[in-house]
Amino acid sequence: MSTAECEQQEAGWGVLQDLPGDPMIWVLIFNELVAFGLFLGAFSVARALQPAVFAAGQATLDSHLSGLNTVVLVTSGWAAARATKAVRNGQRATTRYWLLGAMALGCLFIAIKLAEYAEETGRGVGLETNPFFTLYFLLTGFHLLHVGLGIIILAVVCRRAGISGVETGTAFWHMVDLVWIVMFPILYLVK
């Protein structure tokens, strides 16, 4: 092995190596945050170009239901954090309990979001109604897809409940939380 190869092997993942979980999850998280950032940037630009359309669309959204969903998702993030603490303390059964709680709350988030979609589509609002709803459904749908993926990831790591797996899964889950915490006020509250 050459000197350069030895140095590269010793360097490993660099700064990513010190983060909890598998370093590849942090590459994925970074990419997902960039994608959501671009989506939210497009939403903000479109709102600046058509403020009346966006204000009218936003006024029809149910901020109480989405606020409840925010509490549900943040609570699920707390449960995931408790799972991480439990796995670090060698408490596998407790780890699984907290992961199951996080997944159940994730499923509740999906159910509430689908109820919100049903309410909106029941009023005749859809993806093609106007630019606000096009971006709204794309953003929240993309996030909902990530919630579903996060539940699957947590289910996979719950099976073995090892430290690296739980840290990896909960890192992704916290990214899903973070995105919603940023997205919620931009979509529902900021005028």
C-alpha positions as CSV (number, residue, x, y, z in Angstrom):
1,M,0.0,0.0,0.0
2,S,1.4,3.4,-0.9
3,T,1.9,6.3,1.5
4,A,-1.0,8.2,0.0
5,E,-3.3,5.2,0.4
6,C,-2.2,4.7,4.1
7,E,-2.9,8.4,4.8
8,Q,-6.3,8.2,3.2
9,Q,-7.2,5.1,5.1
10,E,-6.1,6.7,8.4
11,A,-8.1,9.8,7.6
12,G,-11.2,7.7,7.2
13,W,-14.3,9.9,7.0
14,G,-12.6,13.0,8.5
15,V,-15.1,15.1,10.4
16,L,-18.0,12.8,9.6
17,Q,-16.2,10.0,11.5
18,D,-16.9,11.8,14.8
19,L,-20.6,12.1,14.2
20,P,-23.0,9.4,15.7
21,G,-24.0,6.6,13.4
22,D,-22.7,5.6,10.0
23,P,-20.9,8.4,8.2
24,M,-22.9,7.7,5.0
25,I,-26.1,8.8,6.7
26,W,-24.6,12.2,7.2
27,V,-23.8,12.4,3.5
28,L,-27.5,11.5,2.8
29,I,-28.7,14.0,5.4
30,F,-26.6,16.8,3.9
31,N,-28.0,16.0,0.5
32,E,-31.6,15.9,1.8
33,L,-31.1,19.2,3.6
34,V,-29.9,20.8,0.4
35,A,-32.9,19.4,-1.5
36,F,-35.4,20.7,1.0
37,G,-33.5,24.1,1.2
38,L,-33.8,24.5,-2.6
39,F,-37.5,23.6,-2.4
40,L,-38.1,26.1,0.4
41,G,-36.1,28.7,-1.5
42,A,-38.3,28.2,-4.6
43,F,-41.4,28.5,-2.4
44,S,-40.1,31.8,-0.9
45,V,-39.3,33.2,-4.4
46,A,-42.7,32.2,-5.7
47,R,-44.4,33.8,-2.7
48,A,-42.5,37.0,-3.3
49,L,-43.6,37.0,-7.0
50,Q,-47.3,36.2,-6.2
51,P,-48.0,37.3,-2.7
52,A,-51.8,37.5,-3.1
53,V,-52.0,33.9,-4.4
54,F,-49.8,32.6,-1.6
55,A,-51.7,34.6,1.1
56,A,-55.0,33.3,-0.2
57,G,-53.8,29.7,-0.3
58,Q,-52.2,29.9,3.1
59,A,-55.4,31.2,4.6
60,T,-57.2,28.0,3.7
61,L,-54.7,25.7,5.4
62,D,-55.5,24.2,8.8
63,S,-52.7,25.6,11.0
64,H,-54.2,23.9,14.1
65,L,-54.0,20.4,12.6
66,S,-50.5,21.1,11.3
67,G,-49.6,22.5,14.7
68,L,-50.8,19.3,16.3
69,N,-48.7,17.4,13.7
70,T,-45.7,19.5,14.7
71,V,-46.1,18.4,18.4
72,V,-46.5,14.8,17.3
73,L,-43.3,14.8,15.2
74,V,-41.2,16.7,17.8
75,T,-42.4,14.2,20.4
76,S,-41.4,11.3,18.1
77,G,-37.9,12.9,17.8
78,W,-37.8,13.0,21.6
79,A,-38.6,9.3,21.7
80,A,-35.9,8.6,19.2
81,A,-33.4,10.6,21.3
82,R,-34.5,8.5,24.3
83,A,-33.8,5.3,22.2
84,T,-30.3,6.6,21.5
85,K,-29.6,7.2,25.2
86,A,-31.0,3.7,26.1
87,V,-28.9,1.9,23.5
88,R,-25.8,3.7,24.7
89,N,-26.6,2.5,28.2
90,G,-26.9,-1.1,26.9
91,Q,-30.7,-1.2,27.4
92,R,-31.9,-3.0,24.3
93,A,-35.4,-3.6,25.4
94,T,-35.9,0.0,26.4
95,T,-34.3,1.1,23.1
96,R,-36.9,-0.9,21.2
97,Y,-39.7,0.5,23.3
98,W,-38.6,4.1,22.5
99,L,-38.1,3.3,18.8
100,L,-41.5,1.8,18.6
101,G,-42.9,4.9,20.2
102,A,-41.1,7.1,17.7
103,M,-42.5,4.9,14.8
104,A,-46.0,5.0,16.2
105,L,-45.9,8.8,16.4
106,G,-44.5,8.9,12.9
107,C,-47.5,6.9,11.8
108,L,-49.8,9.3,13.6
109,F,-48.1,12.2,11.8
110,I,-48.8,10.5,8.5
111,A,-52.5,9.9,9.5
112,I,-52.9,13.5,10.5
113,K,-51.3,14.8,7.3
114,L,-53.4,12.5,5.1
115,A,-56.5,13.8,7.0
116,E,-55.4,17.3,6.2
117,Y,-54.9,16.4,2.5
118,A,-58.4,14.9,2.5
119,E,-59.8,18.1,3.9
120,E,-58.0,20.1,1.3
121,T,-58.9,17.9,-1.7
122,G,-62.5,17.8,-0.4
123,R,-62.6,21.5,-0.9
124,G,-61.5,21.0,-4.5
125,V,-57.9,22.0,-3.8
126,G,-55.2,20.1,-5.6
127,L,-51.7,20.1,-7.0
128,E,-52.8,22.1,-10.0
129,T,-55.0,24.7,-8.2
130,N,-52.4,27.4,-8.2
131,P,-48.6,27.9,-7.6
132,F,-49.1,28.0,-3.9
133,F,-50.8,24.6,-3.8
134,T,-48.4,23.1,-6.3
135,L,-45.4,23.9,-4.1
136,Y,-47.3,23.1,-0.9
137,F,-48.3,19.6,-2.0
138,L,-44.8,18.9,-3.5
139,L,-43.0,20.1,-0.3
140,T,-45.3,18.4,2.2
141,G,-45.5,15.3,0.0
142,F,-41.7,15.1,-0.2
143,H,-41.5,15.5,3.5
144,L,-44.2,12.8,4.0
145,L,-42.2,10.4,1.9
146,H,-39.2,11.0,4.2
147,V,-41.4,10.4,7.3
148,G,-42.4,7.0,5.8
149,L,-38.8,6.2,4.9
150,G,-37.7,7.2,8.4
151,I,-40.3,4.8,9.9
152,I,-38.9,2.0,7.8
153,I,-35.3,2.9,8.8
154,L,-36.3,2.9,12.5
155,A,-38.0,-0.5,12.0
156,V,-34.9,-2.0,10.5
157,V,-32.6,-0.7,13.3
158,C,-35.1,-1.6,16.0
159,R,-34.7,-5.3,15.0
160,R,-31.1,-5.5,16.1
161,A,-31.0,-2.4,18.4
162,G,-27.2,-2.0,18.1
163,I,-25.6,1.4,18.9
164,S,-24.4,2.2,15.4
165,G,-27.7,1.3,13.8
166,V,-29.8,3.2,16.3
167,E,-27.6,6.3,16.0
168,T,-27.8,6.1,12.3
169,G,-31.6,5.7,12.2
170,T,-32.2,8.4,14.8
171,A,-29.9,10.8,12.9
172,F,-32.1,10.5,9.9
173,W,-35.3,10.8,12.0
174,H,-34.0,14.0,13.5
175,M,-33.3,15.4,10.0
176,V,-37.0,14.7,9.2
177,D,-38.0,16.6,12.4
178,L,-35.7,19.5,11.6
179,V,-37.0,19.9,8.1
180,W,-40.6,20.0,9.4
181,I,-39.7,22.5,12.1
182,V,-38.4,24.8,9.4
183,M,-41.1,24.1,6.9
184,F,-44.1,24.4,9.2
185,P,-43.8,28.2,9.9
186,I,-42.8,29.0,6.3
187,L,-45.9,27.1,4.9
188,Y,-48.5,27.8,7.6
189,L,-47.5,30.9,9.6
190,V,-45.3,33.4,7.9
191,K,-47.3,36.0,6.0
